[in-house]
Amino acid sequence: MIPLIVLVVIIAVVAFYFVGIYNHLITLRNLYRNAFAQIDIQLKRRYDLIPNLVEAAKGYLAHERGTLEAVIKARNTAFDASKIAAQSPGNAA
């Protein structure tokens, strides 16, 4: 009778050990799937933000174009004024 009880206990311990290993493997598999799902979410979010970034860059480009044209116009006006002043130095106020 005692050897039968010992055998049942050994089988139960081995069964619990394998159940524990199985549960641990399932936990690791779920963590793995969750990690890759999070990566996919971040990649999709980044992909969805690209059009907004392009639109913002286009808007800023229009602002920069206007600013650059104003600076070029002011520089040309200043250059022309200095050229006129150099040609007739006696007329300076």
JORARA-V399921 format. One record per pair of residues at least 24 apart in sequence whose ideal C-beta (glycine too) atoms are under 10 Angstrom apart, sorted by the first residue. I is the first residue (numbers start at 1). GAP is how many residues later the second one is. Records with the same first field share a line. If there is no record, write none. Layout:
I = GAP + GAP
This chain:
none
